[in-house]
Amino acid sequence: MKALMIQGAGSNVGKSLLVAGLCRAAKLRGLSVAPFKPQNMSNNAAVTSDGGEIGRAQALQALASGLEPHTDMNPVLLKPESETGSQVVVQGKRVATVKARDYAALKPSLMAPVLESFNRLKARHDLVIVEGAGSPAEVNLRAGDIANMGFARAAGCPVVLVGDIDRGGVIAQIVGTQSVLEPADAAMISGFLINKFRGDPRLFDDGYRLIAERTAWRGFGVVPFFGEAHRLPAEDALDLPRGGGAGGFRIAALVLSRIANFDDLDPLAQEPGVSLTMVRAGEVIPGDCDLVIIPGSKSTRGDLGFLRAQGWDIDLAAHLRRGGSVLGICGGYQMLGSIVRDPLGIEGPAGETQGLGHLAVETEMTPDKRLTRTEAVHAGSGLAMQGYEIHIGRSEGADRARPFAFVEGAAEGAVSADGRVMGSYLHGMFSNDAFRAAFLQGLGAQAGASRYGAAVEATLDALAAHLEAHVDVAGLLALAR
């Protein structure tokens, strides 16, 4: 039972994608492999086979490994609820909401569950590939660290450091990281990788040798930019494309300030016949769109304020007057109702906020969190679909008499009397090819040719082949111990 850790010389250097590719490569070599990330920060979560939640990137890495997602793969998940505070999820369950300055005091107590989950994975698999968080060069955060060198040393896990050449300064990224690390931390690093190279990699030969000479670390390859990465689910809202597709059916999705579980949008972005536009702060909802999607949010009342500050409430009203359709998913569904109440202050200060008023439902936030994989039947088409629920709050009202779907025979979601405003708590519904095609066709789109799951699997295979062609994969796997 062996492990190898991939850390980054900075944030967003491509660690998650590299771990996914290495997991698929190891699986194709006949190894039983599992991903692991001690600590992640993301509002894009996946519901696991054991009834918890982990970061979406670890769910993708589990898929690459041929496994069901499990809470042991990401034992500490931080879900930002404000600029200064985050919900802390440990082994799949919410344990606290803390301010950033208070998290440092909590961290030392989290190493035990992190190592517990890691050791369980090691006992079940030939190989565990670990992903760090941020960068070990953030030495101001080293005390009590569970995400990078603190974990590596506690677990005795060898490290490979990744630099991102696309953003420039990759020599300084890697050499500089070594220079600021404590000697005992630097000794955990066995080699480096250069990621996201554009052009002829041989042009970097001198730089590659310089890094090896300055650090005495072994180089494991230069990875060219992987152009198919957009076909895989993104975890960070910053990675969401501004737009995609050239189809005639136009969808606009609102990028909320606390957007959460936005993997709902990935299958739509790849659907022929559809063009998807991400509407960001300061932009208007396009007047020619056919469907507006209000996605999930980690702070429904806070994002209602954000939505109004952009003028999107006015744009939505005009969109509906022109005959367009609106779909709210989870937090977006709650926003479409008449009011959102939070008497206990679960998502922030206690109080209530007027909704957009396009659905006759009212929502009250409750302490109980619904976290489950869900089998449903779409009320409009009669088609079965699979998804997941990850929310607090209950929504009731007259428009619930027209459900969006049925779950075990019970009504789920709501639809307006004219059928053009829809709300549902079901995430992941558009991953179902038949339902996605029927839903879009019902709104007038020419859709149905895409096979989303098969495309993700094919992209993971292509990613593994990409790494096999440019990285000493055998040498990397031999490092594991």
C-alpha positions in Angstrom: 0.0 0.0 0.0 1.7 3.1 -1.3 1.1 6.9 -1.7 2.4 9.8 -3.7 1.5 13.5 -3.2 1.2 16.2 -5.9 1.7 19.7 -4.5 1.7 23.0 -6.4 4.1 25.9 -6.5 1.0 28.1 -6.5 -2.8 27.9 -6.7 -4.5 26.7 -9.9 -1.4 25.1 -11.3 -3.4 22.1 -12.5 -3.0 19.7 -9.5 -6.5 18.4 -9.7 -6.3 17.6 -13.4 -2.9 16.0 -13.0 -4.1 13.8 -10.2 -7.2 12.8 -12.2 -5.0 11.8 -15.2 -2.5 9.9 -13.0 -5.4 8.0 -11.3 -6.7 7.0 -14.7 -3.2 6.1 -15.9 -2.6 3.9 -12.8 -6.0 2.3 -13.3 -5.2 1.4 -16.9 -1.9 -0.1 -15.7 -4.0 -2.5 -13.6 -3.6 -0.8 -10.2 -6.3 -0.3 -7.6 -5.9 3.5 -7.1 -7.7 6.1 -5.1 -7.5 9.9 -4.9 -7.1 11.8 -1.6 -7.1 15.5 -0.7 -6.7 16.2 3.0 -8.3 19.7 2.9 -10.2 21.3 0.1 -12.0 24.7 -0.2 -14.9 24.6 -2.6 -18.6 25.3 -2.8 -18.9 22.8 -5.6 -19.4 19.5 -3.8 -20.5 15.9 -4.6 -22.7 13.6 -2.6 -20.8 10.4 -1.7 -21.8 6.7 -1.6 -21.6 6.9 2.2 -24.0 9.8 2.5 -21.6 12.7 2.9 -20.0 15.4 0.7 -16.6 16.0 -0.8 -15.1 18.4 -3.3 -16.2 18.0 -6.9 -12.6 17.5 -8.0 -12.2 14.4 -5.8 -15.4 13.0 -7.3 -13.9 13.4 -10.7 -10.7 11.8 -9.6 -12.8 8.9 -8.1 -14.4 8.5 -11.5 -11.0 8.4 -13.1 -10.0 5.6 -10.6 -13.1 3.6 -11.4 -14.5 4.2 -7.8 -17.6 5.6 -6.2 -16.9 8.9 -4.4 -16.3 8.4 -0.6 -15.9 10.9 2.2 -12.5 9.4 3.0 -11.2 10.9 -0.3 -11.6 14.5 1.1 -11.9 14.4 4.9 -11.9 18.2 5.4 -14.0 20.4 3.1 -14.3 24.1 3.7 -17.3 25.8 2.1 -17.1 29.6 2.1 -20.3 31.3 3.3 -18.9 34.9 3.5 -15.7 36.8 2.8 -14.4 35.9 6.2 -16.1 32.6 7.2 -16.6 29.0 6.0 -18.6 25.9 6.9 -16.3 23.1 8.0 -17.2 19.6 6.8 -15.3 16.7 8.4 -15.6 13.2 6.9 -18.6 14.4 5.0 -20.6 16.0 7.8 -20.9 19.7 8.8 -19.2 20.3 12.2 -19.0 24.1 12.5 -18.9 27.5 10.7 -15.8 29.4 11.6 -14.2 32.7 10.7 -10.9 32.5 8.8 -8.9 33.7 11.7 -10.4 31.0 14.0 -9.8 28.1 11.6 -6.1 28.1 12.6 -7.0 27.1 16.1 -9.3 24.3 14.8 -6.7 22.8 12.3 -4.6 20.8 14.8 -7.7 18.8 15.8 -8.3 17.9 12.2 -5.1 16.0 11.5 -6.5 12.9 13.3 -9.5 12.4 11.0 -7.4 13.3 8.0 -4.9 10.5 8.8 -7.7 8.1 9.7 -9.3 8.6 6.3 -6.0 8.4 4.5 -5.0 5.1 6.3 -8.4 3.6 5.4 -7.8 4.3 1.8 -4.3 3.0 1.9 -5.5 -0.3 3.4 -8.0 -0.8 0.6 -5.9 0.2 -2.5 -2.5 -0.5 -4.1 -1.9 3.2 -4.5 -3.2 6.5 -3.1 -2.5 9.7 -5.1 -2.7 12.8 -2.8 -3.4 16.3 -3.9 -2.2 19.3 -1.9 -4.0 22.6 -1.5 -2.7 26.0 -2.6 1.1 25.9 -2.1 3.6 24.8 0.5 5.3 28.1 -0.3 2.7 29.8 1.9 4.9 29.2 4.9 2.9 31.7 6.9 0.3 29.0 7.1 2.7 26.2 8.0 1.8 25.9 11.7 -0.8 23.2 12.1 -0.9 22.5 8.4 -2.9 19.5 7.3 -3.0 20.3 3.5 0.6 20.2 2.3 3.9 19.6 4.1 2.2 19.1 7.5 0.3 16.2 6.0 3.2 14.9 3.9 5.5 14.6 7.0 2.8 13.1 9.2 2.0 10.5 6.6 5.6 10.0 5.3 4.3 10.7 1.8 6.8 11.7 -0.9 6.0 14.9 -2.9 6.3 16.0 -6.5 6.0 19.8 -6.9 4.1 21.2 -10.0 4.8 24.6 -11.6 2.6 26.4 -14.1 4.6 27.7 -17.0 1.5 29.2 -18.6 1.4 32.1 -16.1 5.1 32.7 -16.4 7.9 32.7 -13.9 8.0 28.9 -13.5 11.7 28.8 -12.6 11.1 31.2 -9.7 8.0 29.3 -8.7 9.9 26.0 -8.1 13.3 27.3 -7.1 11.7 29.9 -4.8 9.5 27.3 -3.2 12.5 25.3 -2.2 14.2 28.4 -0.8 11.4 29.3 1.6 10.7 25.8 2.9 12.2 24.4 6.1 14.9 21.9 5.3 12.8 19.0 6.7 9.9 20.0 4.5 12.0 20.5 1.4 13.5 17.0 2.0 10.0 15.5 1.4 10.1 16.7 -2.3 11.5 14.1 -4.7 10.9 15.9 -8.0 9.1 18.4 -10.1 6.7 18.7 -13.1 6.2 21.6 -15.4 2.5 22.0 -16.4 0.5 23.8 -19.1 3.3 24.4 -21.7 2.2 25.9 -25.0 4.4 25.3 -28.1 7.5 23.2 -28.5 8.5 21.8 -25.0 12.2 21.5 -26.2 12.4 25.3 -26.0 12.3 24.9 -22.3 15.2 22.5 -22.1 17.6 25.0 -20.6 15.1 26.2 -18.0 14.3 22.6 -17.1 18.0 21.8 -16.5 18.5 25.0 -14.5 15.6 23.9 -12.1 17.1 20.5 -11.7 20.6 21.9 -11.0 19.4 24.5 -8.5 17.1 22.2 -6.6 18.8 18.8 -7.0 15.3 17.5 -7.6 14.5 15.1 -10.4 12.4 16.4 -13.3 9.5 14.1 -14.4 8.5 15.9 -17.5 7.0 19.0 -19.2 3.2 18.6 -19.7 1.8 20.4 -22.8 -1.4 22.3 -22.3 -4.3 19.8 -22.4 -6.9 21.4 -24.7 -9.7 19.0 -23.8 -9.7 20.0 -20.1 -12.9 22.0 -20.6 -14.8 18.8 -21.2 -14.3 17.8 -17.6 -16.3 19.2 -14.7 -14.7 22.4 -13.2 -14.5 22.7 -9.4 -13.6 26.4 -9.2 -16.1 29.0 -10.3 -13.1 31.0 -11.7 -12.6 28.2 -14.2 -16.1 28.5 -15.6 -15.9 29.6 -19.3 -17.6 32.8 -20.3 -19.4 31.0 -23.0 -19.5 27.9 -25.1 -21.2 26.4 -28.1 -22.5 27.9 -31.2 -26.0 26.5 -31.1 -29.2 28.4 -31.8 -30.8 27.8 -28.4 -29.3 30.4 -26.1 -28.9 29.8 -22.3 -27.7 32.4 -19.8 -26.5 31.2 -16.4 -25.9 33.7 -13.6 -22.6 33.6 -11.8 -23.6 34.4 -8.3 -21.2 35.6 -5.7 -21.6 32.3 -3.7 -22.4 30.1 -6.7 -22.4 26.4 -5.6 -22.7 23.0 -7.3 -22.5 24.5 -10.7 -21.6 21.2 -12.3 -25.3 21.4 -13.5 -24.0 23.6 -16.3 -21.2 21.3 -17.7 -23.5 19.0 -19.8 -25.3 22.0 -21.2 -22.1 23.7 -22.3 -21.2 20.6 -24.4 -24.6 20.1 -26.0 -24.7 20.7 -29.8 -27.5 23.1 -30.6 -26.9 25.1 -27.4 -24.9 28.2 -26.7 -24.2 28.8 -23.0 -23.3 32.3 -21.7 -22.0 32.8 -18.1 -23.3 36.2 -17.0 -20.9 37.8 -14.5 -21.1 40.7 -12.1 -21.6 44.0 -14.0 -23.0 42.3 -17.1 -26.6 42.2 -18.3 -28.6 39.1 -19.1 -28.6 38.9 -22.9 -31.9 40.0 -24.3 -32.0 37.3 -26.9 -31.6 34.3 -24.6 -34.2 31.5 -24.5 -33.6 30.2 -21.0 -32.0 31.8 -17.9 -30.6 29.5 -15.2 -30.2 30.7 -11.6 -27.8 28.1 -10.1 -27.2 27.0 -6.6 -25.8 29.3 -3.9 -24.1 28.8 -0.6 -25.9 32.0 0.7 -29.4 32.4 -0.8 -30.3 35.6 0.9 -26.9 37.1 0.3 -27.0 36.2 -3.4 -30.5 37.7 -3.7 -28.9 41.0 -2.7 -26.1 40.4 -5.1 -28.5 39.5 -7.9 -30.4 42.7 -7.4 -27.3 44.8 -7.2 -26.4 43.7 -10.7 -29.9 44.6 -12.0 -30.6 41.0 -12.9 -34.0 41.1 -11.3 -35.0 43.7 -13.8 -33.5 41.7 -16.6 -35.3 38.6 -15.5 -38.7 40.4 -15.5 -38.0 41.7 -19.0 -36.9 38.2 -20.1 -40.2 36.7 -18.9 -42.2 39.5 -20.6 -40.6 38.5 -23.9 -41.7 34.9 -23.4 -38.5 33.4 -22.1 -38.1 30.6 -19.6 -36.3 30.5 -16.2 -35.0 27.5 -14.2 -33.8 27.9 -10.6 -31.8 25.1 -9.1 -31.6 24.7 -5.4 -30.7 28.2 -4.1 -31.9 29.6 -7.4 -35.2 27.9 -6.8 -35.5 29.5 -3.4 -34.7 32.9 -4.9 -37.6 32.6 -7.4 -40.2 32.4 -4.7 -41.8 35.2 -2.8 -39.8 35.2 0.4 -36.8 33.4 2.0 -36.9 33.3 5.8 -33.9 32.4 8.1 -35.2 32.8 11.6 -32.3 31.0 13.2 -29.6 32.8 11.3 -28.3 29.5 9.7 -26.9 31.2 6.5 -26.1 34.5 8.1 -27.9 37.2 10.2 -31.4 36.0 11.2 -34.1 37.6 9.2 -36.0 37.4 5.9 -35.5 38.6 2.3 -38.1 39.2 -0.4 -37.7 36.8 -3.2 -38.1 37.5 -6.9 -41.7 36.6 -6.8 -41.9 34.5 -10.0 -43.0 31.3 -8.2 -45.7 31.1 -5.6 -43.5 29.4 -3.0 -42.0 30.5 0.4 -38.8 29.1 1.8 -37.7 28.7 5.4 -34.2 27.7 6.3 -34.0 24.9 8.8 -31.0 23.3 10.6 -31.5 19.9 8.9 -29.4 19.5 5.8 -30.7 17.3 3.0 -27.7 15.4 1.5 -28.7 12.5 -0.7 -28.5 10.9 -4.1 -31.9 11.1 -5.7 -33.9 9.0 -8.3 -36.6 11.1 -9.8 -39.1 11.3 -12.7 -39.5 14.5 -14.6 -43.1 15.6 -14.4 -43.1 17.2 -17.9 -41.6 14.3 -19.9 -42.2 11.3 -17.7 -38.5 10.5 -18.0 -36.4 9.0 -15.2 -33.4 11.0 -14.0 -30.8 10.8 -11.4 -29.3 13.6 -9.4 -28.4 14.7 -5.9 -29.7 17.1 -3.2 -27.5 19.1 -1.0 -29.4 21.9 0.7 -31.0 23.4 3.8 -34.5 24.9 3.7 -38.0 23.8 2.8 -40.1 25.4 0.1 -43.9 25.3 0.1 -46.7 27.2 -1.7 -49.4 27.1 -4.4 -47.0 26.4 -7.3 -45.9 23.2 -5.6 -49.2 21.8 -7.0 -47.4 21.8 -10.3 -44.2 19.9 -9.4 -41.0 19.9 -11.5 -40.5 16.2 -10.7 -41.5 13.3 -8.5 -39.3 11.6 -6.0 -40.7 8.3 -4.8 -44.1 9.5 -5.8 -43.8 12.8 -3.9 -43.9 16.2 -5.6 -40.5 17.9 -6.0 -40.0 21.5 -7.0 -42.5 23.8 -8.5 -43.6 25.2 -11.9 -45.5 28.5 -12.6 -49.0 28.4 -14.1 -47.8 29.3 -17.5 -45.0 26.7 -17.3 -42.2 29.2 -18.0 -40.7 29.4 -14.5 -39.4 26.2 -13.0 -37.7 25.4 -9.7 -36.1 22.3 -8.4 -33.7 21.1 -5.6 -32.2 18.4 -7.9 -28.6 19.0 -8.9 -27.0 16.9 -11.6 -30.2 16.4 -13.6 -28.6 17.4 -16.9 -26.0 14.6 -16.8 -28.9 12.3 -17.8 -28.8 12.3 -21.6 -32.4 11.4 -22.4 -33.8 13.8 -19.9 -31.5 16.7 -21.0 -32.6 16.2 -24.6 -36.3 16.0 -23.8 -36.1 19.1 -21.5 -34.3 21.2 -24.1 -36.5 20.0 -26.9 -39.5 20.9 -24.8 -38.2 24.5 -24.8 -37.7 24.5 -28.6 -34.0 23.5 -28.8 -32.5 21.2 -31.4 -30.7 18.9 -28.9 -30.1 15.3 -28.1 -26.9 14.2 -29.9 -24.6 14.6 -26.9 -23.6 11.7 -24.6 -22.1 13.5 -21.6 -20.9 10.6 -19.4 -19.3 8.9 -22.3 -17.5 12.1 -23.3 -16.1 12.5 -19.8 -14.8 9.0 -19.7 -13.2 9.4 -23.2 -11.6 12.7 -22.0 -10.1 11.0 -18.9 -8.6 8.3 -21.2 -7.2 11.0 -23.4 -5.8 12.8 -20.4 -4.1 9.6 -19.2 -2.6 9.1 -22.7 -1.4 12.7 -22.7 0.5 12.2 -19.4 1.9 8.9 -20.6 3.3 10.6 -23.7 5.0 13.5 -21.8 5.6 12.4 -18.2 7.8 9.7 -16.8 4.7 8.0 -15.3 6.6 4.8 -14.4 9.2 6.9 -12.5 6.5 8.8 -10.7 4.7 5.7 -9.5 8.0 4.2 -8.4 8.4 7.1 -6.0 5.3 6.1 -4.1 5.9 4.5 -0.7 
